[in-house]
């Protein structure tokens, strides 16, 4: 069998494996706690996709809009976090375990890689407290126009 067939087989078997894992965990710690863990994993995945990857999604849009796929390859840590968020969003213990492994890989790369130069894609990540609007001196000031 080639790799594509194995991947398809694993994708089709994943719901059954997730169900078996849920039953095993529920039998060990109780149905309520197992359900709480699955929901906590899904909410964590939604939080990661909403907050931690917003700048990465913006970089992907800019890079695809300009046709620069090499910029996407240079920012692999953000892609790993995005992939982990998607895995966490899928309910189940197997995908949650895979997401924890992917997040650990991203954290290890970030710590081992040290400080890297900022990507030159035109996107600057700032918190709202770090920026303010500066008026352009070449544009006319229209705040005092009386156009009532």
Secondary structure, DSSP 8 states (H G I E B T S, - for coil): --HHHHHHHHHHHHHHHHHHHHHHHHHHH-HHHHHHHHHHHHHHHHHIIIIITHHHHHHHHHHHHHT-HHHHHH-HHHHHHHHHHHHHHS-SHHHHHHHHHHHHHHHHHHHHH------SSS-----GGG------TTS---TT----
